[in-house]
Each structure stands twice: as structure tokens, then as C-alpha cells.
Amino acid sequence: MQRFNKTILVAFLGLLLTAGCNDILEETTRERFEPGFFKTEEGVVGGLTGLYANLRRVYGQPYYYNATETGTDEYTYGSQADGNFQAADLSGLGIPDAQNSRFDVLWNESYSAINSASAIIANGTEAAMPDELIAEARFFRAYGYALLVQTFGGVPLDLGGGELEFNTAPSLKSVRNTVPEVYTRGVFPDLEQAVEDLPDNPRVIGGVTKNVARLILSKAYLTYAWWLENPNNIPTYPETDRTDPDGMSATQYYQLAYDVATAGIDNPGPYSLQPTYYDVNLAQNDRNSEIMLWADHTEYSAKYNEGNVTGWNGGDAQNQSVWMVTCYFHITKASSDPATWSPVDAFFRTVQAGQAYSRQWSRMAPSIGVFTNTFADKTTDSRFDGTFTSVYRATWNYNTSRTETELYGANFLPIAPNEPVLSFIPSDPGGILYDDTYNDGTEAGYLPGRADFVVPIDKISRGVFPGLWKLGPYRQGKDYNDDKVSSSRPYNILKFSELYFVAAEAAVKGASGIYTARQLINVIRGRAGMWRYDVSQDMERIEDNSAAMQAATPATIDINYILDERSREYFGEGYRWFDLARTQKWEEYAGTYQISPTVGDTPATVNREIEPYMYLRPIPQGQLDRMDGDEAYKDNYQNPGYE
């Protein structure tokens, strides 16, 4: 099977220089590694660097990002969506299939990493390399399988060289293992060993540790427990009984998830929660103590960034996720005349202006329910403010060719640099005027006495909606204004906060220990009540609402409450489809949504057709095309419903 045809490990970025711990892994380009190279410590370290670099080809990749978010309660397709995004929405414009499902990114890159990890494990173990180095490879192999098995069901453990062996010979055949086989042979053993062998502190900044392995192990136990329980009778493939080979029950696996997650909380190592939610996602605070794993990028080197840092089309490893969820705010214009509307292209610059600004490419749009339900509390809870750009400000002063001290916006009122130009207001107060000529086609309206154009957040459209501040790009200097360059910020993958959510979810499912589900969630909610900066107002805000947030938590919480809190905490970060699929709540949460045809219109309710078979994603067509065998063989390999 040529997708697994890796006669040698190809590493697009290679050798780690161990002279010190820098913010990014120091990488030297190598064309390829021979298997024997992994019998040296230099080779093992170089191969591990390739595994970290491989994260960039998944996390921040825009089409994979779409696959994890579009079609959930968080996102629908936007005004600039192509067929990939429309099909993912399941709302009548197509359905994901083997050709258009962009989970192919996960399949292709995960198997590349898995095969690389197996090479490091096999050769490094034979050469008696340090256990802690081999444990990093074990982590990456198990992590890849944990993602694959939740996404596709049972997947191959044998890539052509034997089960969990490095593939050194081309193979055009493949046999899918069952879900229990993947978990109990391909996920749990490697992660359990990694917890034993990894150090408490990372070998390099951003390297995996004992607690990183605990987080993925606890999530794997939790997901497998849900699979064993199967509360909504979702089909699996290859077909198999929902029984564990070792005779353990779902209840026992929920307890394991709880135990491992709480062990991570009690033994944090170098990780800790940030004092405020704002601090978690602030660009100037990237790689903070809460972030346990990230796909790294840098604005200082195209080679180490694996993406162009000065122009368009930087390659497959660019971080372009935030482009997909950014509306065309820049077409809101200013007037240079206080009496006559003569729009000039002056209000907005983009990347140069900071984290609130990005290239606009409205491929995805949040549904109205995000703002009316998920983030209903926008004043006590800081997470709405720390997630979205709800106010866009004038930034023409970044353009050195412009000398105006003020320009004119709605009602011909003056606007100075950094003052609001486009604001998303909590609801429609009535009396908003909409004039496409006046606001140059943004769909935004205006209210008497206000210089900024306004959009009621409960009547957003597919083309005009708040951007995702938390993922926004950031540049160190102010001499840069090319909005076509991808983000050079790291893409956050794993966070220390999730240990609290895993333990709380397991507790809701019956696990027990010294922490109740409410206590665990209230740690997160208490932090959400802490403010130190107001993004929308662009000013300091010192406020402690933690007691009020915690008091508002129900005495007994259920899985729906956990899912709601997870969306508030991790909105738009690529978690949502996995959360809804794990808990079998996808149809319940995302079966309908609301969006306005145009800003200000009465919201339309849109129905989705989410069938049970869709809880497994289709095996990519590219995989099937590279396999020997007739159509019946390939149909049998494919997940039912996608033949």
C-alpha cells in the first residue's frame, strides 16, 4: 500500500542541535534518513525533531481545521466557502466523501509520523538509546493512532513491515484492525510506557513530558470508555463487539481516565494555569506554562517556519487557520470629507495592526447560537472577550503615506486612529440603519450618534461576524503589512487546563476520587472570571468575578454542561468535532443552527443531516487508489456509507 511505502524515513526538517533550549527547535535540513541512522543518538534526536516539525502539517492547515470545526455547533460555512467547506456543513450543499473530506490531512500526516516513530523505536531500542528519547517516539506513535481511531474507526497497525514495525518495503495491501485492537495494542501500551519513561521537564522547550503523555493517555481512556458504552448505538467499523480484550468495562476505563488526569493535576511539573484567560491566548505570551504542546512557527526564518514569512504561498506547513474565520472587515471605509461621502481606503491595515487583524477569507462563519447560547455571558465570563474580535479599530496610521489625524465614519462623525470603526453589539436595539452605499458594502449598519458602524451579534451573516482573536496573527515589529502571509505564531495543540476537563467528564460518567466534577470545572470557571485586560475596549480591566462564576455552577453537572464549558474554553481550536463525536452528541448539538441571510435580517434556521455512519470519517480516496485489489476489496476497506 503505497501510502505506507516508506523504505526510508523522509524528514523534511531534521537534526536537532542540542546546544540549548530555544523557543523553537533548532533544525537542520536533511533530505532523508537511512534507518541505521537511528541507531545513533544524533539520529534519534534528529528523527524526533522531524516528528515535532510534522505537527505543522496538521495543526493550522486550513482544510484540516475546517474538517474539525465546520458542521459543528461552533462553525458553519462562510460567504467565501468552496465545496470543501460547504460539504462539511451537511446542510444540503454536499456531504463529506472519500474525495472531499479533509480528514485526509490527518490520515496522511499521521501515518507518516507513525512510521517515522516506529523507526526510531526499533532502531533506537536496538542500539540502547536512552529510554526517555525512545519514549518521545512512543508518544508520537500513540498520539497518531489515538487521533486516527477516533476519526476513522479501526485502522491498520501493520503498515507493511509487521504490526507496529517500521515499513521498509513497499506494500499495496492493508488490513484494518478493530477499534479495541488499536487502543489496546497501538495506543495504551506506548502511552503507559511514555508516562513511565518521559521526564517531568521537557528535553527542549515544547518537548513532550510525562504530563503530556498523561493528558493523551487520559483522553484515550476516556474516548475508549465512551466507545465501549456506545450510548446512542453509533455503528463502528470494522464490525466488532463492544468488548475489551482484557475484559475491562467502560466504567473501569472512565476511572482510569480520572486517575491519570488527576495525577497530572497533582503533579504538574513545569505546567500551570495562566492567571487569566486573556493570558492563555495573548500573542506576546505564546508558549506559556499552560501550553503543553504546540506546532511551532517563527517570523524570523522561512526555513524554520516552513512557510513564507514575507509573501504569498509559503507551502504546506503554513498556519492559515485564522484566515478561514475572518470576515471582510477591511471593506468598511472612511470618508475624507465631513459633509460628503467620499470613501477612501484608509480605515484598516491588517497583519501589521496586531492580533485582532488577519487576512480575510470568510470560508467559515460562527452560528448565531455561539453568541446567544455558548457565550451568553459576555460580562462576567472573560472568555467571550478573550476569544473574539468584537471591535475593529482604525489603523490607517500604520500606513506611513497617510497623514490624517482623523477621518469620518458613520453619521460623518470623526474617528481617530485606534478608535472603533466596526463594532459587534450584543443585540439589535432597533433603529439600526443599513445603507450599502454609505458603508461600502459591509452589510453593517449605523445608529444615531455613533461614528462606528454596528452589527447586532444576534443577526450576523455568513459574511460579517466577529473574528477569532485568540488565533490572530502577530508581528514583533510595525513595519509589516502584507495580509497574505500566514500566521507565524505557534498553533496550540494541548493545554494543561484540559486535564481538569478530562477528569470532570470522567467523574460525570461515574469515576470517583478526591475531586468532584463541580470542583474541577470550577477551577476553570473561577479563572474565567478573572480579568486583567478588555480586548474589545483595548484597555486594562482589573476585575475578579471568580466567586460569581463558581457560584453559578450547578450543584450537579452533566455531560452537556461539560461540553458547553469545553466550547467556551476551546472555541475554534479544532476540538469540537472530536468532543461531539466522542460523546455521541453531534446531532443533538449541531443538527440545526441559525444564521441571518444578511446582517440585520431575521435569522434563518438551517437543518443539517447528520447520519450515524458519519461519526466515522471516510478513508481518503488517495489511500484507496494506492491499494491493490478490486472494487469489492476497496469497498470493504472503506467505512460503510461512503462506498
N, C-alpha and C positions, 0 to 999 in steps of 0.2 A: 504494500500500500504506500504509494509514493509520498503521501502526506507525512508518513513516518520515516521516509527514506533519508536517514541521517548517518551516512557512513563515517562521517567525522563531525565533530561539533563545530558549527559555524558560529562564531561570536562576532557580532558587529562592533562591539566595543569590548576591550579585553582587559589587559593586565592591570591589576590594582597595584599602585605604588604605596607601600606601607610606611612611608616616611612620617606620616602623621594623620590625625583625624581632621579632615577639612569638611566644609559644608556639603560638598558633593564628593562622590567617589572619583579619585584621580584615575583617568582611563587612558590607556594607550591602544591605538587601533591595531588590531591583528586581523589578517584575512581569515585565518582558520586555526583551529587547534587539532592536533593529532591526539588520539585517545591516550597515548603514552605520556603526553604532557601532563596529564592529571595525576601522574604518579610522583610529581614534584610539588612541593608546597607552593612554588611560584605558579604552577599550572592550576592548582586547586583554587588559589586566591583569584587568579585571572578568570577562571570559569565562573566563580561566584559573582565577580563583577559583571560578567555578561548576564547573569540572572537578574541582578538588580537593574541593569540597563534595559532588560527586556520588559520591565514594568511600564516603560514609557510607551510601548507599542499597544498597550491595552488601556491604561488609565489616562484620560484626556483625549483619546482617539474619538473623534466626534460621532462616528456611526455606532461604535460600541456604546458610547454614552447615551445615544438615542435609544438603543435597544433596552437599556436598563431603566429608562425613565418614561418614554412615550408609551401611552396606553395604560398608565397607572393613574392614581388619583392626583399625582403631582403635575404631570405634563400631558398635553395633547399636541397635535401638530400645529405649527405656526403658519403665518401667511406666506412664507418663502419655502415651505416644505416641499421636498421632492417625494418620489414614490416610496423611498425607504421609510420616511417619517410617517407618511400617510398610512401605509400598510401597517406599521407598528401600532397605530392608534386603534385599529379594529373597529372603526366607526363607519364602515361602508365604502371605503376607498381602497380596498385591498386587504389582504391578510398576509402575515409573515409566512414565507415558504422557504424551501431549500435554496432558492436563488436570491431572495431579498432580505432574509433575516440576518441582521448584522451581528448576531452572536457568533458568526463565522470568525470574527476577530478573536474572540476568546478561545475558540477551538484551535485555531491555527497557532496562536502565540503560546497557549498553554502547553500544547504538545511539544513545541519546540523547546520550551523551558524544561518540561518534564524529562525529555530525552537528554538534555544537557545535564540536568541534575543527576540522572542515573549514571551518566559517565563519570561525574565527579565522585559519586558514592562508591561505584565499583572500583575504579582505579585508585582513588584516594584511600579507600579502606585496605586494598591490597598492599599499598605502599606504606601503610601505618601512619597516615597523616593524622594530625590532631583531631580528636573527636569533635571538638567544638566547630571546626571547619566543615567536617562532614555533616554535622547537624544543620548547618545553614542550607546545604543542598537538600537534606531531608525535608526541611521546612518548605522549600520552594516546590519540591515534587508533590508533597501532600497538599499544599495550598492550591496548586493547579488542579489536582484531582477533586478537591472539595468544591471548587467552583464548577468544574465540568459535570460532576454527578448531580448537583442540584439543577443545573441548566438543562442537561440532555438526558438524564436518567443514567442507566448503566452504560459505561464507556470502556474501551479496551485498556487493560493493564499490560497486555503484551503488544509491543509496537513492532514486533518482527524479530526480536532477539531473545525472547523469553519474557515471562512475567516480571515486570519492574526491572528489566535489564536494558542497558544501553543498546540501541539498534545500530548494528554495524554493517548490515546487509540490506539491500532493497527488498521490500516485501509489498506485494499487491493484494494481500489478503488481510482480513481483520475479523476478529470475533469480539463482540461486546460482552463484557462481564455484567453481572446483575448489580443492582444498587447495593445490596448487603456486601457483596464481594468487594466492590470498590471501597466502601467505607472501612470494612474490617481488615482488608489486605493492603489497600493503597493509600488510606488516609490516616487512620488511627495509629498504626504502628510507627510510622515515620514521625508523626507529631508527638506521640508519647516519648519516643526516643529523643526528639529535639528538646522537649521540656527538660529531660534529664541532662543533656549534654551541652546545651547552649549556656553561655554566661549570663549573669544578671545584667551586665552592662555591655553595650554593643562594641564589637571589634572596631568598627568605624562609625562615625555619625550616620545615623539612618540604618545601621545594620540590624539584623534580626537578633532577638534575645530570647531568654527563657519566657518572658512575659508575652512577647509577640506570639510565640508558639502556643502559650496558654490561651490567648484570645481566639486563635483559629481553631484549636482543639475544642474549646468550649462551644464555639459556634457550630462545629461539625457534629459534636454530640447532640446539640440542640436540634439541628436540622434533621439528623437521622432519627431522633425521637419522634419528631412530627411525622416523618415518613412512615415509621412503624405504626404510629397511631392512625394516620390517614383518616381524619375525622369526616371529610367530605367525599370519601370514596373516589379520589382522583386516581386515574389509571397510571401504571408505571410501565417501563419497558427497559430491557427485555422482561417479559412477564415472569413473575416470581412471587412466592408467598411473602407476605409482610412479616417475616420472622427473622430473628437474628441468628446467625450461625452458632453463636455461643450461648443461645438460649436466654439472652437478656431481654427485658421488656422495655417499652417506651418509658415507663416510669423510672426505671433504673438509669436510662440514658439522660433523662431530664435531671436526675440527681447528679450524675457525673458532670453535666454542663454547669450546674450550680456550683459544685465543689471546685471545679477548675477555675471558673470565673472569679469566685470569691477568694481563691488562693492568689489570683493575680491582683485583686484589690488589696489584699492584706500584705502582699509582698511586691510593692510597686516598682522596686528598682529605681531607675532614673526617670520614671514617668509620673505625671501628676496632672490633675485637672488644672486648667488655667483659671485665674480668679474670676473672669467674666467671659461670657460667650463671645463678645466682641474680640477679645484677645485670641481666641482659638483661630479665627479666620482672618485676622488682620495681616495684610501682606508683609508689613515690616516686622511681624513676629513669626514668620514662617519657620518651620522646623522647630517648633516649640515643644515643651515637655509633654504635651498631650498627644502629639502625633507620633505614632509608633512605627509607621511605615509610610513611605511616600515614593512616588515616581518623580525623580529629580529632574530639574531643568535649571538653566542659568542663562542670564542675558549676556554673559561675557565671552562665550565661546560657542560658535555654531557646532563644532565637533562634539563637545561635551553636552550641549543642549540637545543634540540630534534634531535640530530644527533651525531654520534660518532665523537669525536674530536681527536682520536689517531689511528684510523684504518678504515677498510672497513665495509660497510653495517651498516650505522647508523640509519636506519628507514625511515619512510615515509615523514618526515618533513625536510629531508636534502636539502640544497641548492646545487644542482648539475647542474644548468642550463649551466654554462660556460663550463663544460666538453663537452657538446654536440657540441660546436662550436670551439673546439680546435684541430688543426691538430697535426700530429705526428712529431713535430719539433725535438723531442729528439733523433730521429734516425740519425740525422746529426752527424757524428763522427769526431773526431780529429785523427791526426797521431802523434805518439811519436817520429817519425824519420823524419828529414827534407829532406830525399832523397828517402825513400822507403815508399809506402803507407801501413801502418800497423795500421788500425783503432783501437782505444781504446774507451771504453765507458766513455768519460770524459767531453765532452763539456757542457752538460746540466744536472743540477739538476732541481727540479720542484718547488713545493709549497714554499719551503724554500727561493727560489731566488726572490720572490716578485710578484707584481701584474701582470706582463707580462706572468707568467707561471702558468700552471694548469695541471691537469690530461688530457691526450689526449684521445679523444673518438669521432672521426670525424663523428658524426651522422648527422650533418648539415653542409652545406658549403654555404658561400655567393656567389651569382651570380656575374659574371664579371661586369654587369651593375651597381652594387653597387659602384664600384671604377671608372668606366668610366663616369657614369652619376650622381648618387646621390652625390658622393664625388669627383666630377671632380676637384674642387678647393681644393688642398691639402697644399697650402702655405699661402694664405691669411686667409682662414677659418680654425680655430683651431680644428674643430670638427672631421675631419678625424684622426688627431694625437691623440685627446683625446678619440677616440673610439676604435681604433685597435692597436694591437701589430704588427708593421710592421718590427721590427728588433728584432731578438732573439740574446742574448749575452751569451758569455762564462761564466759559473758559476761553473766550477769544483772546484774552491777554497772553495766552501761551504762544500765540502767533506773533512773532516779533514785527511783522509788517503792519499790524493793526495798532493804532494809537488812541482809539476812542476810550474815554473814561466811562462812558455809559452808552447803551443802545436802548431800543424801545421794544417792549413786548406787548402783551395783551392790554387792551384799552389805551394803547400808546403811552403806557407808563414806563418810566426809566428802569433799567436793570443794569447794575454794576457787575464787574467780574465777581464770580463766586456766589452771586445771588440766584435764587431759584428761577428756572425757565420753564420746566415741565414738572409738575407735581402730581402724584397719585394720592387722592384724598380718600378718607375711609369709606364714604358712601356718597350717593347722589343727593345733594341738599335741595335740588330743584333750582331752576333758574339758570342752569348752565347753557350758554350759547355755543353753538357749533357752526363754524364758518370755515370751509376748506380753503378758501382763498386767503382768509386772514391768517390762518396758522399754517399755510403752505402744505396742506395735505396730511397732517399728522393724525387726524381724527380727534385730536384733543380739543377741548372747549375752553371757555373762559367765563369768569364770574366778575361782576361789577366790583371795581376797586382793587382788583388783583392784577399785578403785572405778569405773573406766571400763568401759563396755560395749565389746565387741570384735566385729570381723568379720574372719574369715580372708580375705585378699585373693585367695586361690585358690578361694574359694567365694562370690564376690559374686553378686548377683542383678540383675535389671533395675530394682529399686527402691532398692537400697542399694549404693553404690560410692563410691570417692574422687572428690571434686570436682576441678575444674580450677583449681588455684591460680594458674597463670600468667595466666589471663584474668580472675581475680577482680576485683570492683569495689573501689573505694577512695574514701573521702571525706576531705577535708582536716581536717574538724572531728569532734567526738564528740557532736554534738547532733542527730544524724540517724538515724532507724531505720525508714524506710519501705522494706521489701524489694521493693516493686513498682516502684521506679524503676530504669530501665535503667542500665547502667554509663556513667559519664562519663569513663572512661579512653579514650585513643585505641586504635583497633584496629590492631595492627601488620600491615603488608602485605608489605614487603620488608626483608630483613636482609642486612647485609654478609657474614655467615657463609655465605650461600648461594653466593657466588662460589666458595668452596672446594669446595662440593658439586658445582656445575656442572662445574668444571674436573676434579674427580676422576672424575665419571661419564664425561666425555668421554675421559679417559685410560684408563679401563677399557674403553672402546669403541675404543681404538686410537690416540687422539691422543697426541702426544708434545711434550715441552718440558722446561724445567729442573726442573719439579716432577713427581714421580711421584704416582699416585693415593694411595699409602700416606702419603706426606709431607703431602699436602693434607688427608686425613682426620685425620691425627694432630695437626694444628694444632687441629682441633675437639675431638678426643678428649682432648688434653692440657688444654685449657681445661675440659672436662667433669670432669676430676679435681681441679680447684681448688675448694675450699670456703671460704666465709667466714661462712656462716650456715646453720643447720639449721632448715628450716621446720617439720618435724614436731615437733622438740624445742623450738622457739621460743627458740633460744639461739645465741650465737656459736659457730662451729666453724671454726677455722683449721687447714686440712689440705691438704696437697699430694700428691695421688695421680696427678699427671700422668705421671710416669715409668712407673708401673704400667699406666696406661690405654694409653699408647703402646706399651709392650712387648707388651701383649695383642693388638694389632692384627695380623692375619695378614700374612705376608710378601707374599702376593699376594691382593688383594681383588677381588671380583667385584661384579656389579650387585646381587645380593641383599644383600651387605654394605653397599653404598651405601644401599639402600632401608631397611635396618634402622637405620642411623645417622640417616637423614633422619627416621624416625619418632621416634627418641629426641630429636632436636633440635627438631622442629617438631610434635610430637604435638598434635592438637586445634586446630591453627591454620588449617585449611582447605586444606592442601597435599595431603592424602593421596590423594584420588581422582585428581587430576591426575598425581601421581607414578606411581600404579599403571597409569593409562591410558596415559601416555607410554611406559612401559617394557613395556607389554602383559603385566603381571604380576598384574593384578587378580584373575583367577580363582585363580591359584596361591596368592596371599597371603590371599585372603578367601573362598575357596569354602566353607570351614567355619569355625565358631568355637564356643567353649564359654561357657555361662552357667549359673548354678545357678537352678533354679525358685524357690527361696527360700534365703536366706543359710544356709550350712551344709550344704545338700543336695549330693549328688554332682552335679558339673557335667554338664549335658546337652550333647551335640554337635548343633549345628544346621547343616543344609546350605543353601547358597544356590544358586540357579540363575542363573549369570552367563553369558549368551549372548554370542557375539561381536558381534552387532549392537548390544548395549548399550554398547559402547565409544564410540558416538556417542549423545549425549542427544537426546531428541525436540525438534523445533521446537515451541515453545509453541502451544497451541490459539488463544490470543489473536491471535497473528500470522496464523494461517491464517484466522481469522474475519474479519479486516480486509482480506483479499485478494479481488479479483475472480477469477472463474474457477470452473469446475465442479469436482466432486469429484475427477475424474481429474487435473486440474491441481494441486489441493492435495495429492493423494496423491503425485504425482510430486515435489512440493516437500518433502514430509516425508521424514525418514530411514527407510530400509527397516526393517520390524519394528514400526513404530509406526502404520501406516496404520489 
